[in-house]
Amino acid sequence: MSAKKDLSIGALGKLTGTKVETIRFYEQIAILPEPARTAGNYRVYGHDHVRRLTFVRRMRDLGFPLEAVRAMLDLADQPDRPCGEVDALVLDQLHEVERKIADLERLRDELSRLATQCRTGGRMADCRIIESLSPHGEDGRCCSSTRSG
């Protein structure tokens, strides 16, 4: 970080890779403390804002929801507390990521199954993908033996 202490909201945004609207939102929900204001009522940010916003951005990049960000910030503001709660928040997020990966793997498998049903060059009336997605199929799969012609 440069030696400059006071930053505008735009400079803070550029420095941390955060949109100005997001910075204002974080202030509104008290994730980021409101900055001091100049005589002209412009926001003025300091080093602590840069550190906190960088921390928030990193947590959001790791997929943490805002409630977990708030909890982690509260814990970080109490340096003498044991870090077990931090560990629990990270493990909760890890489990959520693993759940999402499992969901994506199921989605990939279903899409692969659909893709193998395609007969290139056929007509829409004979499209097995459309048929398997249609609500009339009992098990969601295409069964060409039940079709006539």
TAMOZI-V971681 format. One line per field, one symbol per residue. phi: phi as a letter, one per 40 degrees, with the letter a starting at -180 (. if undefined). burial: # if it has 24 or more other ideal C-beta (glycine too) atoms within 12 Angstrom, else .. A space follows every 10 residues. Layout:
BEGIN
phi: ???
burial: ???
END
This chain:
BEGIN
phi: .cccccbccc cccccbgbcd cccccccccg cbccccbccc gccbbbdccc ccccccdccc ccgccdcccc cccccccbcc cccdccdccc cdcccccccc cccccccdcc ccccccccbc gccdcbcccd ccccccccbg bcbccccbg
burial: ......#.#. ###.##.#.. ..#..##... ##..#..... ..###...## .##.###.## ...#...### ###.#..... ........#. ..#....... .......... ......#... .......##. ##........ .#.......
END
